[in-house]
Amino acid sequence: MDGPRASDERGFFGRGPRRLFRLIWGEDVDAALRPVLAVFTCGSLAFSAVWSFVGIWAIEELGASSTQLGIAFLLAALGSILAGYAGGALSDRIGRKPVIIAGFAVEAGFLLTLAFVGGRTVLGLVLLALGSAFGAFGGGAGQAMVADLVPREQHERAFAATRVASNLGVTIGPPVGGLLLIGQHWSRLFLGAGVLLVSVLVLAGSRLPRRGLYAPEEPSERGSFAVIRRDGAFLLFVLSGGLAYLVYVAFETVLPISLVSTHGLAPAAWGFLVIVNPLTVTLFQLRLTRRVEHYSPVPRLVLAMLLMGWPFLFLSVSASIPFVAVLILVFVIGEMLWVPTSQAIVAALAPPDLRGAYMGAFGGTSSIGFALAPLVGLSVRSAAGDPAMWTMFGLISVLAALTGAVACRYALGRGRVEAPATT
């Protein structure tokens, strides 16, 4: 392999890491995107190493009640919406890199502080909520940087690549956190994760580009809120995203409760089953995206929502481990169709000078899911049982598909989202 791209690859990766990179991402990832993938992978690893265990820490070490922990997570979710939008909007004015670095720095500071909380319940929960919220500060800026680095026709593939990076980090992070937590040394877990984030901060400062080739020529000088408020297609797509995340988060939070409590699955078995998700995304996300990117985004979004929302109704037929593994795989296929497609649509809907604000606002829809999905799902389950709960999430997925399709059709008609070239 010759030329600047090969030279850039040799300069950034060693021979061993380069082979691993090719195995996971393939040969055709734009060279400008590779530092971002490294930062996304390491950042995701550091976050997941600690946040996989914070609920256990809050209950066992802080002595927090389930209600107190639920309130902390709710406040964290609401804070994440504001932080993600604010960080994205700020990146439109001062650039993506400073905002991403600031997000890592603040998060590292919170983690290092948590190591010295001891058993102070209120202080620990406040820091937990603030740290979780500020973790979203650099998210919109990071997604906008991806769109800044590659041409518009490569957006979906680029977002798929960054999603692989995040899932690779999620796959590695919890075992790293488990090693740090041996002997239940909570301070060591937080200190270790904080040091990991400081390392990510150094990596981001040294490797992330200051400006992408496809970034706006000038920083934004207009307020983003007023523009977003008048953008009907984008607001409808945000609604679709919020509904979709209700279904997505139900998989992460409600499904294991249903499997263990109703269907008698051993908790340890869920620990093995859930790995199907990040491993499948890591190995097949880019391959699937390449296969389907020439199809219109509208049928892809509709199919994705149906695959995510309806399979779990079949748990009333069987809840054997092989059957559940197949259901999870079907869900993950829908998830892999939905996430990069929706991110590419948002990048296309956004005015170039407000790309960060749009990406940050849409990213906040994930917090809506985390705030509401367990509350709504478990309430319906308690009142009417598991089949009624899964029927509700199936209907929500249909509503997400319809609103997303209408928004996308409107945007296609106005030329804001381009139809793929036919082959």
PEDADA-V423876 format. One record per pair of residues at least 12 apart in sequence whose C-alpha atoms are under 7 Angstrom apart, sorted by the first residue. I is the first residue (numbers start at 1). GAP is how many residues later the second one is. Records with the same first field share a line. If there is no record, write none. Layout:
I->GAP + GAP
This chain:
5->26
8->23
9->22
24->258 + 259
25->136 + 261
32->117
33->116
35->172 + 173
36->172
37->125 + 128
39->161 + 164 + 165
40->122 + 125 + 126
41->124 + 125 + 127 + 128
42->127 + 158
43->154 + 157
44->122 + 125 + 126
45->124 + 125 + 127 + 128
46->127 + 147 + 150 + 151
48->122 + 125 + 126
49->124 + 125 + 127 + 128 + 144
50->127 + 139 + 140 + 143
52->122
61->58
62->57 + 58 + 59
63->58
64->57
72->53 + 57
73->56
74->297
75->54
76->53 + 54 + 56 + 57
77->56 + 290 + 291 + 293 + 294
78->289
79->54
80->53 + 54 + 56 + 284 + 287
81->283 + 286
83->50 + 51 + 53 + 54
84->52 + 53 + 54 + 55 + 56 + 276 + 277 + 279 + 280
85->55 + 272 + 275 + 276
87->12 + 50 + 51 + 53 + 54
88->52 + 53 + 268 + 269 + 271 + 272
89->135 + 265 + 267 + 268
91->50 + 265
92->127 + 128 + 261 + 262 + 263 + 264
93->126 + 127
94->125
96->45 + 46 + 49
97->111 + 113
99->39 + 42
100->38 + 41 + 42
101->100 + 103 + 104
103->31 + 32 + 34 + 35
104->93 + 97
105->96
107->24 + 27 + 28
108->86 + 89 + 90
110->17 + 21
111->79 + 80 + 82 + 83
112->78 + 79 + 82
114->76
115->71 + 72 + 75 + 76
116->71
139->221
140->216 + 217 + 219 + 220 + 223
141->215
143->216
144->211 + 212 + 215
145->67
146->12
147->200
148->64 + 65 + 66 + 67
149->63 + 64 + 65
150->64
151->63
155->189
156->184 + 185 + 188
157->129 + 132
159->181 + 184
160->125 + 126 + 129 + 180
161->125
164->117 + 118 + 121
167->111 + 114 + 115
168->110 + 114
171->107
177->12
180->12
216->136 + 137
219->134
220->133 + 134
224->130 + 133
233->174 + 177 + 178
234->115
236->167 + 171
237->166 + 167 + 170
238->124 + 127
240->160 + 161 + 163 + 164
241->124 + 159
242->123 + 124 + 126 + 127
243->153 + 154 + 157
244->153 + 156
245->120 + 121 + 124
246->123 + 126 + 127
247->61 + 62 + 146 + 150
249->120 + 121 + 124
250->123 + 124
253->121
254->120 + 123
256->14
263->56
273->52
277->55
281->55
285->51
294->126 + 127 + 128
295->125
296->123 + 124
297->44
298->107 + 110
300->37
301->37 + 100
302->99 + 103
304->30 + 31 + 33 + 34
305->29 + 92 + 93 + 95 + 96
306->91 + 92
307->23 + 24 + 27
308->23 + 26 + 27
309->84 + 85 + 88
310->84
311->16
312->15 + 78
313->74 + 77 + 78
345->72
346->12 + 13
347->12
348->68 + 69
349->67 + 68
377->12
